[in-house]
Every structure is written in structure tokens, then in C-alpha cells.
Amino acid sequence: MNPVKSIRTNQQALLREVRDYVMIALGMLLYSIGWTVFLLPNKIMTGGVPGIASIIYFAIKLPVQYVYFGANVFLLVLAIKILGWKFSIKTIYGVCMLTLSLEVVQAITKGVWMLHDQPFMACVLGASICGTGLGIAFSSNGSAGGTDIVAAIINKYKDITLGRVMMILDTIIITSSYVVLRDWERVVYGFVTLFVTSFMLDQIVNSARQSVQFFIISKKYQEIGHAINAMHRGVTVIDTVGMYTGQPQKMIFVLAKKRQSTTIFRIINDIDPSAFISQSAVIGVYGHGFDHLKVKQKKHGTAAVEEAHELGV
């Protein structure tokens, strides 16, 4: 590999890592604001490991820190084994940043009680901010620990959104809190918090993964193609024939992230303002630089033969 190109690649990788850690810190700060300023003062139930720890505390008075720590240690062991050290390191970093952010936000907002007479509005605003924070952290390959780890593990093998997995887990946790608390109002507000948080999480994560496709017809297709290649996006040139003119021409096919659309339009406009462009959204793009396929692998060889014998085939 060209030494200059190798250095540039390493620099880009380092910048991406730095960006991830900065965005995780921002996400945890937002989460701490939503939780500390809106949810906790209004005694609104939440899900996840904190919810489990609270239920156990109310039931048998076992200190919440023991349950929270034990649960996260177990989940982090699973994360290291299944998701790898990279995810786990960022998860540990996320947990530390959330702890630090809680201390800072609580110190700054000490005595501040937002919307104390409007618990529903506090619930919606707090959950929206928390969901946004979690979405930013997940989009940067981070996590706040707890049930986020379970959601990330399931999402790795199944094509189920992170928000949906967390909704299922937290529904069980919040519903079970009634057995101990005997307070349906807290349960209802907990469900509202759950729905809004999950919705915001999916919106943030999916917006970062949305892709678009371009079909571009231009006589300057080579210049346009090379300029788009410089964005680290693949370009395919297709031979076409105009039905009306009968003349052969070149058409460029490009798949890119939605956030890169504006840059691509600017490139085309700078090189060939008269180019014909078709842009459309795509449901999913799988492969290098995009999402990974999450499907069950077919059985091969001995395993398939043994299963066939068991079925009498």
C-alpha cells in the first residue's frame, strides 16, 4: 500500500474514533439531562437495569447499587464475548460518562424541578431527550450499558430495531413494577416514557443509516465518477441507449448515505449543470460500507445430512 495513502487512512480511522467518543459523551450528557431534570424529580418510572434494581429494592430492600453493578458486570461479560472489546470499551466509556454527567447536571440543576405540576409533559420531554441521547450513543457504536447491551446483541443476529428490542424488555420491567409499587399512575407514565424513548432512539439511529441511490446521465461521467469516488463511495458505469435518439450513452449508478446527497448534487452541478439526475430512497443497502446481512445460515455438510436422516428424508 502507498505509504501516503496508508497514513491518510490511519488518520481518518483515528478521526472517526475520536468523533465516536465525543458523540457518545454528548449522548450521555443529553440522557442525564432528560433523566435528572425531568423524570427523576417527577418520580416517573423508567425501564432497564435501573428499573430492575428499583423493583428488587422495593421488594426485599437489597441496595440498588449491588443489583445494578452485578447486572452490568454480567451483561458486559456477554458483550465482550459476543460483540467484542471495541463495543465493550465504548460501553464502559459510556457508563462512566453518564455517571460523570449525572454528577455535573445534578450539581448545576440542584433544586430545579421542571414541570412539577405537569407530569405528562415532563414525561414526554424527558423521554424525548433520553431517547435522543441513546440514539446518538448507539449511532457512534456506544451504549449506556444495561438492557442496551441486550438490545445490541439481539440486533447483531436479528433484523429487529434497537428501539423495538428495548421496548419489549422495558415493557416487562415496567409492568412488573406494579406488583411492588401498587401504583398504576407510575406504570402508565413509565409506558409513555418507554414509547417516546424507543421512538426517538429509532429515529436517530435509522436517520444515520438511511441510504439513497442515484442514476446520473452526463457526458462528463468520468469526472463526476472520480469526484464521487473521492468521497469513498463506489460508482458503477452502465452502458445505455436512448430510446428516442437511439444513441449510446453512459449512465452512472451510485449508492450513498442520505446525508451525502447534498455533496453529490454539488459535485454534479459544479461539473455538469445540465446532467440528468434521478435520486430515490432505498429500503436497505447491504455490503461493504453499508449494513451487514443478518440472516440464518443454511446448514451444510454433515449437519444437513444428519437432519435429513432425522426427518426421514
Protein Blocks (a to p, Z undefined) as FASTA:
>chain_A
ZZklmmmmmmmmmmmmmmmmmmmmmmmmmmmmmmmmmmmmnopacehjklmmmmmmmmno
pafklmmmmmmmmmmmmmmmmnojklmmmmmmmmmmmmmmmmmmmmmmgoiaghkllmkl
mmmmmmmmmmmmmmmmmmnopaeehjllmmmmmmmmpccdfklmmmmmmmmmmmmmmmmn
opaklmmmmmmmmmmmmmmmmmmmmmmmpccddddddfklmmmmmmmmmnopacdddddd
dfklopacddddddddfklmmmmmmmmmmmmmmbccdddddfbdcdehiacdddddddeh
jllmmmmmmnoZZ
